[in-house]
Amino acid sequence: MKTTGANDIVGSLSPASLPDRAITYAVDLARSVSRLILRRIERTRDKVNSEYNLLHWQNVLSSKAWIKAADLGAFLAPPNSNESLRKVDNQILRISGGKYYRYRIGALGELIARHCGDTRRIVELGTGYGYNLFALHLTHPDWTFKGFDISPNGIAAGREIADHFALSDKISFGRIDLTDAADPSLAEIEGETAFTYFCIEQIPYDVRKVVENIIAAKPKRVINIEPTTELLDLTRPRDLVSLVYIRSVDYQTQLFTTLDELERQGRIRIIARERMPFAPNINNDGFLYCWEPI
């Protein structure tokens, strides 16, 4: 599969109109306000397990969509003509799911390559079924990857996908509980370049514990890509939409403040801070911090 770059996408589409954005933001904001008012359950371990292991990853495992796909690229970016507002190369476009996810494969590969230094071995913490790792393989087929997750269904799906596309020698999976300092899989992070992608958002009450566990594991470098309220500019309508959405689903709001504090204490060195240039929706794009333990 030939991935589509940002310039190809931006060159073929125009930014969403002001009325289109305004209506979409208003609808999303109303939904989030309603969710916030009615919310009764915090984002606990049981809630995350029910949403992901028992729902999302179980559905992926049982559907086995990879078997029907012509190749890995077609599995990761299947035909989807449904259009919605998405962030592409820092612009809000009305774009189909198929085009967006073809673009995202190339954009993620460029982003990780820019921040991972000279390593060709990447570890993802909170990998789910490994979507990001399979996407990175398409842009960096000479690299090797290992994904860790707490979800048995996610791990099982990832292993089946790797086997189906004959990638088990390139992409492997294991279990990890990032909240448990005694988890033996933390030892496999030592000396590695690790990244998270919308993983720590799911553990809002254990952020500091997880960061401390990662530091103690002695990785070479960490790339955190996570949504947050800490860095939003509330003079921007879309950031206000994001704030209410994040609050309404009880995602984390302290990771980057924690990392800044650790840098002031001289425990880590932050190499890069930036806002993500792409997102599949208008209410939850992420920020990136790249850092190293000292």
C-alpha positions as CSV (number, residue, x, y, z in Angstrom):
1,M,0.0,0.0,0.0
2,K,1.3,3.4,-0.9
3,T,0.7,5.8,2.0
4,T,-0.7,9.2,1.3
5,G,1.2,12.2,2.7
6,A,-0.1,15.4,4.2
7,N,0.6,17.5,1.2
8,D,-1.5,15.1,-1.0
9,I,-4.4,15.4,1.3
10,V,-4.2,19.1,2.0
11,G,-3.7,19.8,-1.7
12,S,-6.9,18.0,-2.7
13,L,-9.2,19.4,0.0
14,S,-10.2,22.8,1.4
15,P,-10.4,23.7,5.1
16,A,-13.9,23.3,6.5
17,S,-16.1,26.4,6.3
18,L,-16.8,28.5,9.4
19,P,-20.5,27.5,9.4
20,D,-19.6,23.8,9.1
21,R,-17.1,24.1,12.0
22,A,-19.5,26.1,14.2
23,I,-22.4,23.7,13.8
24,T,-20.2,20.7,14.4
25,Y,-18.6,22.3,17.5
26,A,-22.0,23.2,18.9
27,V,-23.4,19.7,18.5
28,D,-20.3,18.1,20.0
29,L,-20.3,20.6,22.9
30,A,-23.9,19.9,23.6
31,R,-23.3,16.1,23.7
32,S,-20.3,16.6,26.1
33,V,-22.3,18.9,28.4
34,S,-25.1,16.3,28.6
35,R,-22.5,13.5,29.2
36,L,-20.9,15.6,31.9
37,I,-24.1,16.3,33.7
38,L,-25.3,12.7,33.6
39,R,-21.9,11.1,34.3
40,R,-22.0,8.8,37.3
41,I,-19.0,6.5,36.8
42,E,-15.3,7.5,37.1
43,R,-12.8,6.1,34.7
44,T,-11.8,3.3,36.9
45,R,-9.9,0.1,35.9
46,D,-13.2,-1.8,35.7
47,K,-14.7,0.9,33.4
48,V,-11.7,0.8,31.1
49,N,-11.8,-3.0,31.0
50,S,-15.4,-3.0,30.1
51,E,-14.9,-0.4,27.3
52,Y,-11.8,-1.8,25.7
53,N,-11.0,-5.4,26.6
54,L,-14.6,-6.5,26.8
55,L,-15.9,-4.3,24.0
56,H,-13.5,-2.7,21.5
57,W,-10.7,-5.2,21.5
58,Q,-13.2,-8.1,21.8
59,N,-15.0,-6.9,18.7
60,V,-11.7,-6.6,16.8
61,L,-10.7,-10.1,17.8
62,S,-14.1,-11.7,17.0
63,S,-14.6,-9.8,13.7
64,K,-11.1,-10.8,12.3
65,A,-11.4,-8.1,9.6
66,W,-7.7,-8.7,8.7
67,I,-8.6,-12.0,7.1
68,K,-10.9,-10.3,4.6
69,A,-8.4,-7.5,3.8
70,A,-6.2,-7.6,0.7
71,D,-3.2,-6.6,2.6
72,L,-2.1,-4.9,5.8
73,G,-2.7,-1.4,4.4
74,A,-6.2,-2.3,3.4
75,F,-6.8,-3.6,6.9
76,L,-5.6,-0.4,8.6
77,A,-7.3,1.9,6.2
78,P,-10.4,0.2,4.8
79,P,-12.7,2.0,2.3
80,N,-14.8,4.4,4.2
81,S,-16.6,7.3,2.4
82,N,-18.2,8.7,5.5
83,E,-17.0,12.3,5.9
84,S,-16.5,14.2,9.1
85,L,-14.4,17.0,10.4
86,R,-10.9,15.8,11.1
87,K,-7.5,17.5,11.8
88,V,-5.0,17.0,8.9
89,D,-1.7,18.8,8.8
90,N,-3.0,21.3,11.4
91,Q,-6.1,22.1,9.4
92,I,-9.7,21.2,10.1
93,L,-11.0,19.4,7.0
94,R,-14.2,17.6,6.1
95,I,-12.6,14.3,4.9
96,S,-13.6,10.7,4.6
97,G,-12.4,8.0,7.0
98,G,-10.6,6.1,4.3
99,K,-8.6,9.1,3.2
100,Y,-7.8,10.2,6.7
101,Y,-6.5,6.9,7.8
102,R,-4.3,6.5,4.7
103,Y,-2.9,9.9,5.5
104,R,-2.4,9.0,9.2
105,I,-0.2,6.0,8.4
106,G,2.4,8.3,6.8
107,A,2.0,11.1,9.3
108,L,2.5,8.8,12.3
109,G,5.6,7.3,10.7
110,E,7.1,10.7,10.1
111,L,6.3,11.9,13.6
112,I,7.8,8.9,15.4
113,A,10.9,8.9,13.2
114,R,11.5,12.5,14.0
115,H,11.5,11.9,17.7
116,C,12.9,8.5,18.2
117,G,16.6,9.3,17.6
118,D,18.8,6.7,15.9
119,T,16.9,3.7,17.2
120,R,15.2,1.2,15.0
121,R,13.5,-0.7,17.8
122,I,10.3,0.8,19.2
123,V,8.1,-0.2,22.2
124,E,4.5,0.9,22.5
125,L,2.9,1.0,26.0
126,G,-0.8,0.6,25.9
127,T,-0.8,-0.8,22.3
128,G,-4.3,-2.3,22.2
129,Y,-4.2,-4.7,19.2
130,G,-1.2,-2.9,17.8
131,Y,-2.8,-0.6,15.2
132,N,0.0,2.0,15.6
133,L,2.8,-0.6,15.4
134,F,1.3,-2.2,12.2
135,A,1.0,1.3,10.7
136,L,4.7,2.1,11.6
137,H,5.7,-1.1,10.0
138,L,4.3,0.1,6.7
139,T,6.5,3.2,6.7
140,H,9.5,1.6,8.5
141,P,9.6,-2.1,7.4
142,D,13.2,-2.5,8.6
143,W,12.3,-1.6,12.2
144,T,11.2,-4.0,14.9
145,F,8.4,-3.4,17.4
146,K,7.0,-4.7,20.6
147,G,3.6,-3.7,22.0
148,F,2.4,-4.1,25.6
149,D,-1.1,-3.9,26.9
150,I,-3.2,-4.9,29.9
151,S,-6.0,-6.3,27.7
152,P,-5.9,-10.0,26.9
153,N,-8.2,-9.5,23.9
154,G,-6.1,-6.8,22.5
155,I,-2.9,-8.9,22.8
156,A,-4.6,-11.9,21.3
157,A,-5.9,-9.9,18.3
158,G,-2.4,-8.3,17.8
159,R,-0.8,-11.7,17.7
160,E,-3.3,-13.1,15.3
161,I,-2.9,-10.1,13.0
162,A,0.9,-10.4,13.1
163,D,0.7,-14.1,12.3
164,H,-1.8,-13.5,9.4
165,F,0.5,-11.0,7.7
166,A,3.7,-13.0,8.5
167,L,5.0,-10.2,10.8
168,S,5.6,-12.1,14.0
169,D,9.4,-11.7,13.6
170,K,8.9,-7.9,13.4
171,I,6.0,-7.2,15.7
172,S,5.5,-9.0,19.0
173,F,3.1,-8.5,22.0
174,G,3.1,-8.9,25.7
175,R,1.1,-8.0,28.8
176,I,1.9,-5.1,31.1
177,D,0.2,-3.3,34.0
178,L,1.8,0.2,34.0
179,T,0.2,0.9,37.4
180,D,2.1,-2.1,39.0
181,A,5.7,-1.2,39.9
182,A,6.4,-5.0,40.3
183,D,5.2,-5.9,36.8
184,P,8.0,-8.0,35.3
185,S,7.4,-6.6,31.8
186,L,8.6,-3.2,33.0
187,A,12.1,-4.7,32.8
188,E,11.7,-5.0,29.0
189,I,11.5,-1.2,28.7
190,E,15.1,-0.7,29.9
191,G,17.3,0.9,27.3
192,E,14.4,1.1,24.8
193,T,12.6,3.9,23.1
194,A,9.0,3.7,24.2
195,F,5.9,5.6,23.3
196,T,2.3,5.9,24.5
197,Y,-0.6,7.0,22.2
198,F,-3.8,7.9,24.0
199,C,-3.0,5.3,26.7
200,I,-2.4,7.3,29.8
201,E,-5.6,9.2,29.1
202,Q,-7.4,6.1,30.4
203,I,-5.8,6.1,33.9
204,P,-6.5,9.6,35.2
205,Y,-6.0,8.6,38.9
206,D,-2.7,6.9,38.4
207,V,-0.7,9.3,36.2
208,R,2.1,10.1,38.6
209,K,2.4,6.4,39.6
210,V,2.7,5.3,35.9
211,V,5.3,8.0,35.1
212,E,7.4,7.0,38.1
213,N,7.1,3.3,37.1
214,I,8.3,4.2,33.6
215,I,11.2,6.2,34.9
216,A,12.2,3.4,37.2
217,A,12.3,1.0,34.3
218,K,15.1,3.1,32.7
219,P,14.0,3.6,29.1
220,K,16.3,5.4,26.8
221,R,13.6,7.8,25.6
222,V,9.9,8.2,26.0
223,I,7.4,9.8,23.6
224,N,4.0,10.5,25.2
225,I,1.2,11.4,22.8
226,E,-1.8,12.1,24.9
227,P,-4.8,14.4,25.1
228,T,-5.1,16.8,28.0
229,T,-6.7,20.0,29.3
230,E,-3.5,21.5,30.6
231,L,-2.2,22.9,27.3
232,L,-5.5,24.0,25.7
233,D,-6.0,27.6,24.6
234,L,-9.6,28.3,25.8
235,T,-9.8,31.4,23.6
236,R,-10.1,28.9,20.7
237,P,-13.6,27.4,20.2
238,R,-12.3,24.0,19.3
239,D,-10.1,23.9,22.5
240,L,-13.2,24.7,24.6
241,V,-15.0,21.8,22.9
242,S,-12.0,19.6,23.8
243,L,-12.0,20.7,27.4
244,V,-15.6,19.8,28.0
245,Y,-15.2,16.5,26.1
246,I,-12.2,15.4,28.1
247,R,-13.9,16.4,31.4
248,S,-17.1,14.5,30.4
249,V,-15.3,11.2,29.7
250,D,-12.9,11.6,32.7
251,Y,-9.6,11.4,30.8
252,Q,-6.3,12.4,32.5
253,T,-5.5,16.1,32.9
254,Q,-2.1,16.1,34.7
255,L,0.5,14.2,32.6
256,F,2.3,17.2,31.1
257,T,2.2,19.2,34.3
258,T,3.8,16.2,36.0
259,L,6.5,15.9,33.3
260,D,7.3,19.7,33.6
261,E,7.6,19.3,37.3
262,L,10.0,16.4,37.0
263,E,12.1,18.4,34.6
264,R,12.4,21.2,37.1
265,Q,13.5,18.6,39.7
266,G,16.3,17.5,37.3
267,R,14.9,14.0,37.0
268,I,14.1,14.1,33.3
269,R,15.1,16.1,30.3
270,I,12.3,17.2,27.9
271,I,13.5,17.2,24.4
272,A,10.3,18.3,22.5
273,R,6.9,19.7,23.2
274,E,4.4,20.1,20.4
275,R,0.8,19.8,19.5
276,M,-0.2,16.9,17.3
277,P,-0.9,17.9,13.7
278,F,-3.6,15.3,13.1
279,A,-6.6,13.8,14.8
280,P,-9.6,11.7,13.7
281,N,-12.1,14.1,15.3
282,I,-12.5,17.7,16.5
283,N,-12.7,17.2,20.2
284,N,-9.6,15.2,21.3
285,D,-6.4,15.8,19.5
286,G,-3.2,15.2,21.5
287,F,0.0,16.8,22.6
288,L,3.4,15.3,22.3
289,Y,6.2,15.4,24.9
290,C,9.5,13.6,24.1
291,W,11.7,13.1,27.1
292,E,14.6,11.1,28.6
293,P,15.3,10.1,32.2
294,I,18.4,11.6,33.7
